[in-house]
Structures are given as C-alpha cells and as structure tokens.
Amino acid sequence: MYLGLDFGTGSVKAILQHDDDTIIATGSASYPVSVPEEGAAETHPDFWISALNDALSQIRYRAGLKESELLSVAAIGLSGQMHGIVPISEDGKVLYPAVLWADTRGSTFLPIIEKAIEGHEQVLLNAPNSGMTAITLLWLKKYHPRIYQEARWFLFPKDYVRYKLTGRISTDYSDASGSLLYNFKSRSWDVEICKILKIDIQKLPPIQDSTAIAGLTTWEATQFGLSEHIPVATGAGDTPAALFGSACFETPMLDNNGQKSSHNVIQISVGTAVQVVRPMITIPAFNPALNYYESVISGQGYHMAAMLNGGLALERVREWLNYNWDEFYCEFDENPYAIPSDLVFLPYLVGERTPYRNVNARGAWIGLGLHHTRQDLMAAALFGVACTVRLGLETLLETNKSITLADYELRLIGGSSRRLSWVTLIASVICQKLTVYEYADLSVKGAAALARTMITGYIPRPCTGTIIQPKIITHFEKIYSQFKESYRRLYEKNYDSQVNVYG
C-alpha cells in the first residue's frame, strides 16, 4: 500500500492505494488562511499538522484499522502548494507562520528585483511575482529581520511536513524551481542571484529528486497513527504532482496495445487558483507572462499560465451572496448558459499574474443594474473565472503559433471539475472539448504515485476520462471581449518602488 498526502492552500487530502492504484480509503481536513493585515496570506504550520492527524484518522478508520493499530505502508509521497515558506530554527521551532503564495505584501519589491536580475532571465526563466519565495524572503528580511537571522532553514510547505515525519531537511527540483532563486542550467540554487539579493543560500534546503528517499518516519510519526521506518519520498509541488499523477508527459508513452504514442496535452486545474499547464522536454525562451518550472521527471518541465483567482474568488463571492454551493448549482443547472450579457465580473481579488502581472488589479462587477439578481451575480462570477482560463490558454499558445488549440487534448482537473454544468460552461467559453477525470484530486494521486515510483520505479499511465463537449453560445464571445476591455480600461500596472530591498 502507498500513502499520498497533498497540502493545498486550505486543506490536506490523503489517499491510501493498493499496488495497482485502486483506492482503499481517502481522508481530508481543512485549515484556515489568516489575513492579519492587508495583503497577507498566512497559515501556521501547526494547523497543517492538526489537519494531517484528522485526515489520517479518517484513513485508518475507513481502512478498517482499530484505534490502537498503526498504519504501515510501503511508502509515503507528498505534494503541496508552491512558493510559500516556513522559517524554522536549528531545533525545528517555527519562527513565523507560513507565508503563502497569495501573500502580496512583498509586491513593492518587484521593480527593484526586476532591475537587480536583469541579464539573468534565461537562467531563472521566471519573472518576479508577488508571493514567490524570493520576494517573500526579502519582505521577511526587511520587516522581520530578527526572524530572518534566527532562521536556520526556509522550507516549502510539503517539506516542513516531511521534516515533522522524518526529521530530515530537503526539497525537490519542482518546488526549488518556483522560488526565483533557482538556476535551470546548473539545476541548483543560483549562487549569483542569492548574492545579488543578499539572501543566505545556506538557509535554503538541499535539492534532490522527487522520487528519492528523503527519510524514514520516526517515532514522532506514531502520533499520527503511522508506523516507524516508512520511506518518505521527497515529493513535489502540487501542479507537477498532478501532472505526474495523470501521466501528463511530453515524452512518448505506451498505449493499451503496447505501442508508443505521443500527443500534445494541456492540463487545466481550477482549484483555489487556476493553472493552465503544458509539459515540455525543451527549455523555452523567457516569457514574463508565463512560468516555467521543473517537472517530477528529470529532463522535463512545464510551461504554465498562472491565474491567481479561481476558487479563491468564487468562494468569496459565494460568501458575499450568502449562497451554499448546492443551492446555487440547483438553480444554475436548470440553465447554465443564461449568463447575463450586460454584466461582467473581474475576479482579480488578489491581483493577477498571467498575462498582466499586476498585483494592483482588483475585482469588480461592471454593469450592475436593479434588474440583476443574486443568481446573475454568481453566474457572472463563474463566467469571469472561465474567461481567465481562456486568457491563460491564449497566452500559453502565443509561444508556439504553429499549433492551434484544436491540436491539443485539453484535460480538466481540480475540485471544480465535479460540477457538470460548470465544466460545460468552461468548455463553452474556451470553445473546446474537455476531458474530465473521474478522480479530480490528482495532486494527491500524484503524491501516492511518487511513493510507488520511489519503491518500484513504476511510471503512471494516462487516466481515462469523460469528454465534455462545448455549447455554441453566440453572446459568450461578446462578454469575453467586454471582459478583456474592462480590465484594459480600469487597471494599469503600477508599483510603488520606494523600498530599500537590501535594508
């Protein structure tokens, strides 16, 4: 049996699988994201540990274990939200809550960092964006210098959890590559960039393969109902773990008849954020509107359009409108194409990355009238998020105009994919069919697959899914055009650069 753990922005998911990938049991538990001040997004790691205990208790119960029995598995794999950091002391004490990817407090450093790293773009392959590890470290160094100095390690979320299970410090290439401190040519922390930004490279964890054995569970793991001496894989960020779990690879694979096959794939994840991802075996040219990160498999990476406001925006809108999801979808399912043509929703509650890279963008309903209903506002919000998916796809395809969207298989994953009417709306906005997998939470499936690969060398095979066809709705094109024009009229990229990065 293999255990997969995925630490997302707001919850942990756990899955226990047989050697043939059939699911034995699942568990999940949520935790809060606190906003102690404007722009903040934090979670204390103690909440992750408490949620892990709850999720594993569910696994043990559903697997038929008695309360006193420990769960013994062949291996454990992890995945987790990227970019966030946890500063810990030499003895493992958490010195400050985890600062997450959605945190924008470091945004004032962006123009200075962009200037500081000029000439290094083709080595870093990513433009500075708020919430990225390097920016957060500079913010911490400026505003919490004592914590920065006392920290022995800065760990990514999944790496902190693995440290609690094994007592060992490390990270993987996928998480490291999303830090803006990683050199894609040397596949290591970039000494020169760390020197320019005055970030202590010795505080960054050693990097190893996602499927390497990062350590064995210690006696402390027994507090979660796990046995000792279980091998734990290094793991990966949530997006590369999902790519691995769904076998979304660029390299040729064997089909069901044992023949090699290869085709273009784009995987869309609509979770808290939205990612539109294309796996690659060649390093692309630097594009400031896109991200490029290492994949789980050595020699592979992925190009990504990253939109910050997916479920994050929809969940907040749901709260404002006092809906519960079942209530809304009960209404929406009756006519999911009745999107008001005179109402546009911009979902940029925490700014935006692709394609605008504008931390100052904000959300809005535009065109509100007395005739609009609560359902209209919610439906417009769904349409606005679907528009960001299309905008991400268009930005990604601009890097290779010889291939059209119709040449790709488009896969949709994430919790949102469980709602048929919502998925059909996305397909209709992007005007392409979507393959939706039966099991939506592929990051945790990927974590379990990493554990299996670590022990056996097995590489996942492509999943089967359901094809969702788009509906041709003529006024959707008009709303999409209004969506893009509304942003252009309302927001411009504008940073306050009056901050001393090196203070």
C-alpha positions, 0 to 999 in steps of 0.5 A, a space after each residue: 500500500 502507498 500513502 499520498 498526502 497533498 497540502 493545498 492552500 486550505 486543506 490536506 487530502 490523503 489517499 491510501 492505494 493498493 499496488 495497482 492504484 485502486 483506492 482503499 480509503 481517502 481522508 481530508 481536513 481543512 485549515 484556515 488562511 489568516 489575513 492579519 493585515 492587508 495583503 497577507 496570506 498566512 497559515 501556521 504550520 501547526 494547523 497543517 499538522 492538526 489537519 494531517 492527524 484528522 485526515 489520517 484518522 479518517 484513513 485508518 478508520 475507513 481502512 478498517 484499522 482499530 484505534 490502537 493499530 498503526 498504519 504501515 505502508 510501503 511508502 509515503 509521497 507528498 505534494 503541496 502548494 508552491 512558493 510559500 515558506 516556513 522559517 524554522 530554527 536549528 531545533 525545528 521551532 517555527 519562527 513565523 507562520 507560513 507565508 503563502 503564495 497569495 501573500 502580496 505584501 512583498 509586491 513593492 519589491 518587484 521593480 527593484 528585483 526586476 532591475 537587480 536580475 536583469 541579464 539573468 532571465 534565461 537562467 531563472 526563466 521566471 519573472 518576479 511575482 508577488 508571493 514567490 519565495 524570493 520576494 517573500 524572503 526579502 519582505 521577511 528580511 526587511 520587516 522581520 529581520 530578527 526572524 530572518 537571522 534566527 532562521 536556520 532553514 526556509 522550507 516549502 510547505 510539503 517539506 516542513 511536513 516531511 521534516 515533522 515525519 522524518 526529521 530530515 531537511 530537503 526539497 525537490 527540483 519542482 518546488 526549488 524551481 518556483 522560488 526565483 532563486 533557482 538556476 535551470 542550467 546548473 539545476 541548483 540554487 543560483 549562487 549569483 542571484 542569492 548574492 545579488 539579493 543578499 539572501 543566505 543560500 545556506 538557509 535554503 534546503 538541499 535539492 534532490 529528486 522527487 522520487 528519492 528517499 528523503 527519510 524514514 518516519 520516526 517515532 514522532 510519526 506514531 502520533 499520527 497513527 503511522 508506523 516507524 521506518 516508512 520511506 518518505 519520498 521527497 515529493 513535489 509541488 502540487 501542479 507537477 504532482 498532478 501532472 505526474 499523477 495523470 501521466 501528463 508527459 511530453 515524452 512518448 508513452 505506451 498505449 493499451 496495445 503496447 505501442 508508443 504514442 505521443 500527443 500534445 496535452 494541456 492540463 487545466 486545474 481550477 482549484 483555489 487558483 487556476 493553472 493552465 499547464 503544458 509539459 515540455 522536454 525543451 527549455 523555452 525562451 523567457 516569457 514574463 507572462 508565463 512560468 516555467 518550472 521543473 517537472 517530477 521527471 528529470 529532463 522535463 518541465 512545464 510551461 504554465 499560465 498562472 491565474 491567481 483567482 479561481 476558487 479563491 474568488 468564487 468562494 468569496 463571492 459565494 460568501 458575499 451572496 450568502 449562497 451554499 454551493 448546492 443551492 446555487 448549482 440547483 438553480 444554475 443547472 436548470 440553465 447554465 448558459 443564461 449568463 447575463 450579457 450586460 454584466 461582467 465580473 473581474 475576479 482579480 481579488 488578489 491581483 493577477 499574474 498571467 498575462 498582466 502581472 499586476 498585483 494592483 488589479 482588483 475585482 469588480 462587477 461592471 454593469 450592475 443594474 436593479 434588474 440583476 439578481 443574486 443568481 446573475 451575480 454568481 453566474 457572472 462570477 463563474 463566467 469571469 473565472 472561465 474567461 481567465 482560463 481562456 486568457 491563460 490558454 491564449 497566452 500559453 499558445 502565443 509561444 508556439 503559433 504553429 499549433 492551434 488549440 484544436 491540436 491539443 487534448 485539453 484535460 480538466 482537473 481540480 475540485 471544480 471539475 465535479 460540477 457538470 454544468 460548470 465544466 460545460 460552461 468552461 468548455 463553452 467559453 474556451 470553445 473546446 472539448 474537455 476531458 474530465 477525470 473521474 478522480 479530480 484530486 490528482 495532486 494527491 494521486 500524484 503524491 501516492 504515485 511518487 511513493 510507488 515510483 520511489 519503491 518500484 520505479 513504476 511510471 503512471 499511465 494516462 487516466 481515462 476520462 469523460 469528454 465534455 463537449 462545448 455549447 455554441 453560445 453566440 453572446 459568450 464571445 461578446 462578454 469575453 471581449 467586454 471582459 478583456 476591455 474592462 480590465 484594459 480600461 480600469 487597471 494599469 500596472 503600477 508599483 510603488 518602488 520606494 523600498 530599500 530591498 537590501 535594508 
